[in-house]
Amino acid sequence: MRVAVGADHAGWPLKEVLVGFLIDRGWDVEDFGTFSTESVDYPDYAAKVSEAVARGDVDRGLLLCGSGQGMCMTANKVAGVRAALAHDVVSARMAREHNDANVLTMGARFVAAPLAREILETFVSTEFAGGRHQRRVEKIDALVRRETGIN
């Protein structure tokens, strides 16, 4: 499993913990930064991670900012990305099982490291259920194609 990771200054401390967690689990990590608490703009990092996911360079993406909302909104502007904000394990599991989410966002101001590790492990290890959910994901993809003209 290859995971792209990005964070803004608010998400950086949690990113450092989660990168180590992913590596300890044997997953390959591509870390797009940021690398300190110096103020940066979250859309820059959301774009880098989301584009890597959309290109197929990685299997999943992880984005962290203060609330997780800005990263999620930005990531979902990239065709081929289905980003989900999760602050609990059930939301992370459902995002994968039902929505085939490929990018996880979390708010570092709301989720402590132990829970963030559980959420991330659940997200990365849960498979898409397909079945009735497949046609719904296809409708999302069709909307993206219609809006962007990208096939």
C-alpha positions as a Markdown table, in Angstrom:
| # | Residue | x | y | z |
|---|---|---|---|---|
| 1 | Met | 0.0 | 0.0 | 0.0 |
| 2 | Arg | 1.4 | 3.4 | -1.0 |
| 3 | Val | 0.0 | 6.5 | 0.9 |
| 4 | Ala | 0.5 | 10.2 | 0.0 |
| 5 | Val | 0.5 | 12.4 | 3.1 |
| 6 | Gly | 0.2 | 16.2 | 3.4 |
| 7 | Ala | -0.6 | 18.7 | 6.1 |
| 8 | Asp | -0.6 | 22.4 | 6.8 |
| 9 | His | 1.1 | 23.9 | 9.9 |
| 10 | Ala | -1.8 | 22.9 | 12.2 |
| 11 | Gly | -1.7 | 19.3 | 11.0 |
| 12 | Trp | 2.1 | 19.0 | 10.9 |
| 13 | Pro | 2.6 | 17.5 | 14.4 |
| 14 | Leu | -0.1 | 14.9 | 13.9 |
| 15 | Lys | 1.3 | 14.1 | 10.4 |
| 16 | Glu | 4.7 | 13.3 | 11.9 |
| 17 | Val | 3.1 | 10.8 | 14.2 |
| 18 | Leu | 1.0 | 9.2 | 11.4 |
| 19 | Val | 3.8 | 9.0 | 8.9 |
| 20 | Gly | 5.8 | 7.0 | 11.5 |
| 21 | Phe | 2.7 | 4.8 | 12.1 |
| 22 | Leu | 2.3 | 4.1 | 8.4 |
| 23 | Ile | 6.0 | 3.2 | 8.0 |
| 24 | Asp | 5.9 | 0.9 | 11.1 |
| 25 | Arg | 3.0 | -0.9 | 9.4 |
| 26 | Gly | 5.1 | -1.5 | 6.3 |
| 27 | Trp | 3.2 | 0.9 | 4.1 |
| 28 | Asp | 5.2 | 3.2 | 1.7 |
| 29 | Val | 4.7 | 6.9 | 2.4 |
| 30 | Glu | 5.2 | 9.8 | 0.1 |
| 31 | Asp | 5.3 | 12.9 | 2.3 |
| 32 | Phe | 4.4 | 16.1 | 0.5 |
| 33 | Gly | 4.9 | 18.3 | 3.6 |
| 34 | Thr | 4.7 | 20.7 | 5.3 |
| 35 | Phe | 7.6 | 20.1 | 7.6 |
| 36 | Ser | 7.1 | 22.6 | 10.4 |
| 37 | Thr | 4.6 | 24.7 | 12.2 |
| 38 | Glu | 5.4 | 27.7 | 10.0 |
| 39 | Ser | 2.2 | 29.1 | 8.5 |
| 40 | Val | 1.4 | 27.7 | 5.1 |
| 41 | Asp | -1.7 | 27.5 | 2.8 |
| 42 | Tyr | -3.5 | 24.1 | 3.1 |
| 43 | Pro | -4.7 | 24.1 | -0.6 |
| 44 | Asp | -1.1 | 23.7 | -1.8 |
| 45 | Tyr | -0.7 | 20.5 | 0.1 |
| 46 | Ala | -4.2 | 19.2 | -0.6 |
| 47 | Ala | -3.5 | 19.6 | -4.3 |
| 48 | Lys | -0.2 | 17.7 | -4.2 |
| 49 | Val | -1.6 | 14.7 | -2.4 |
| 50 | Ser | -4.9 | 14.7 | -4.4 |
| 51 | Glu | -3.1 | 14.9 | -7.8 |
| 52 | Ala | -0.9 | 11.9 | -6.8 |
| 53 | Val | -4.0 | 9.9 | -5.9 |
| 54 | Ala | -5.8 | 10.9 | -9.1 |
| 55 | Arg | -2.7 | 10.0 | -11.2 |
| 56 | Gly | -2.6 | 6.6 | -9.5 |
| 57 | Asp | 0.9 | 7.2 | -8.1 |
| 58 | Val | -0.4 | 6.2 | -4.7 |
| 59 | Asp | -3.3 | 4.0 | -3.4 |
| 60 | Arg | -4.6 | 6.4 | -0.8 |
| 61 | Gly | -4.1 | 10.0 | 0.5 |
| 62 | Leu | -4.1 | 11.5 | 4.0 |
| 63 | Leu | -4.5 | 15.2 | 4.6 |
| 64 | Leu | -4.4 | 17.0 | 7.9 |
| 65 | Cys | -5.2 | 20.5 | 8.8 |
| 66 | Gly | -6.8 | 22.2 | 11.9 |
| 67 | Ser | -10.4 | 21.1 | 11.2 |
| 68 | Gly | -9.9 | 18.7 | 8.2 |
| 69 | Gln | -12.6 | 20.7 | 6.3 |
| 70 | Gly | -10.4 | 22.9 | 4.1 |
| 71 | Met | -8.3 | 19.9 | 3.0 |
| 72 | Cys | -11.5 | 17.9 | 2.3 |
| 73 | Met | -13.0 | 20.7 | 0.2 |
| 74 | Thr | -9.9 | 21.3 | -1.7 |
| 75 | Ala | -9.2 | 17.6 | -2.4 |
| 76 | Asn | -12.7 | 17.1 | -3.7 |
| 77 | Lys | -12.0 | 19.6 | -6.5 |
| 78 | Val | -9.5 | 17.2 | -8.1 |
| 79 | Ala | -11.2 | 14.8 | -10.6 |
| 80 | Gly | -10.8 | 11.2 | -9.5 |
| 81 | Val | -10.6 | 12.1 | -5.8 |
| 82 | Arg | -13.3 | 11.1 | -3.3 |
| 83 | Ala | -12.1 | 12.7 | -0.1 |
| 84 | Ala | -13.8 | 12.0 | 3.2 |
| 85 | Leu | -13.5 | 13.9 | 6.6 |
| 86 | Ala | -13.5 | 11.4 | 9.4 |
| 87 | His | -13.2 | 12.1 | 13.1 |
| 88 | Asp | -14.1 | 8.6 | 14.2 |
| 89 | Val | -13.5 | 5.0 | 13.1 |
| 90 | Val | -17.0 | 4.3 | 11.9 |
| 91 | Ser | -17.0 | 7.3 | 9.5 |
| 92 | Ala | -13.6 | 6.2 | 8.1 |
| 93 | Arg | -14.9 | 2.6 | 7.6 |
| 94 | Met | -18.1 | 3.8 | 5.9 |
| 95 | Ala | -16.3 | 6.2 | 3.6 |
| 96 | Arg | -14.3 | 3.3 | 2.3 |
| 97 | Glu | -17.0 | 0.6 | 2.3 |
| 98 | His | -19.8 | 2.7 | 0.8 |
| 99 | Asn | -18.1 | 5.6 | -1.0 |
| 100 | Asp | -14.8 | 4.1 | -2.1 |
| 101 | Ala | -13.1 | 7.2 | -0.7 |
| 102 | Asn | -9.5 | 7.4 | -1.6 |
| 103 | Val | -8.4 | 10.4 | 0.5 |
| 104 | Leu | -8.9 | 10.7 | 4.2 |
| 105 | Thr | -8.9 | 14.1 | 5.9 |
| 106 | Met | -8.8 | 14.7 | 9.6 |
| 107 | Gly | -8.7 | 17.8 | 11.9 |
| 108 | Ala | -5.6 | 17.8 | 14.0 |
| 109 | Arg | -7.4 | 20.1 | 16.5 |
| 110 | Phe | -10.1 | 17.5 | 17.0 |
| 111 | Val | -8.5 | 14.1 | 16.9 |
| 112 | Ala | -5.8 | 13.0 | 19.3 |
| 113 | Ala | -3.0 | 10.8 | 18.0 |
| 114 | Pro | -4.2 | 7.4 | 19.4 |
| 115 | Leu | -7.6 | 7.8 | 17.8 |
| 116 | Ala | -6.1 | 9.2 | 14.6 |
| 117 | Arg | -4.0 | 6.0 | 14.2 |
| 118 | Glu | -7.1 | 3.9 | 14.6 |
| 119 | Ile | -9.0 | 6.0 | 12.0 |
| 120 | Leu | -6.1 | 5.9 | 9.6 |
| 121 | Glu | -5.6 | 2.1 | 9.9 |
| 122 | Thr | -9.3 | 1.5 | 9.4 |
| 123 | Phe | -9.4 | 3.8 | 6.3 |
| 124 | Val | -6.3 | 2.2 | 4.7 |
| 125 | Ser | -7.3 | -1.4 | 5.4 |
| 126 | Thr | -11.0 | -1.3 | 4.6 |
| 127 | Glu | -12.1 | -2.5 | 1.1 |
| 128 | Phe | -14.8 | -1.0 | -1.0 |
| 129 | Ala | -18.0 | -3.1 | -0.7 |
| 130 | Gly | -19.1 | -2.6 | -4.2 |
| 131 | Gly | -22.6 | -4.0 | -4.9 |
| 132 | Arg | -25.3 | -1.4 | -4.6 |
| 133 | His | -22.7 | 1.2 | -3.6 |
| 134 | Gln | -20.9 | 0.8 | -7.0 |
| 135 | Arg | -23.7 | 2.4 | -8.9 |
| 136 | Arg | -23.7 | 5.4 | -6.5 |
| 137 | Val | -19.9 | 5.9 | -6.9 |
| 138 | Glu | -20.4 | 5.7 | -10.7 |
| 139 | Lys | -23.0 | 8.5 | -10.4 |
| 140 | Ile | -20.4 | 10.6 | -8.6 |
| 141 | Asp | -17.9 | 9.9 | -11.3 |
| 142 | Ala | -20.4 | 10.7 | -14.0 |
| 143 | Leu | -21.1 | 14.1 | -12.4 |
| 144 | Val | -17.3 | 14.8 | -12.2 |
| 145 | Arg | -17.0 | 13.9 | -15.9 |
| 146 | Arg | -19.9 | 16.2 | -16.8 |
| 147 | Glu | -18.7 | 19.1 | -14.8 |
| 148 | Thr | -15.0 | 18.8 | -15.8 |
| 149 | Gly | -15.2 | 17.2 | -19.3 |
| 150 | Ile | -12.5 | 14.8 | -18.0 |
| 151 | Asn | -13.1 | 11.1 | -18.8 |
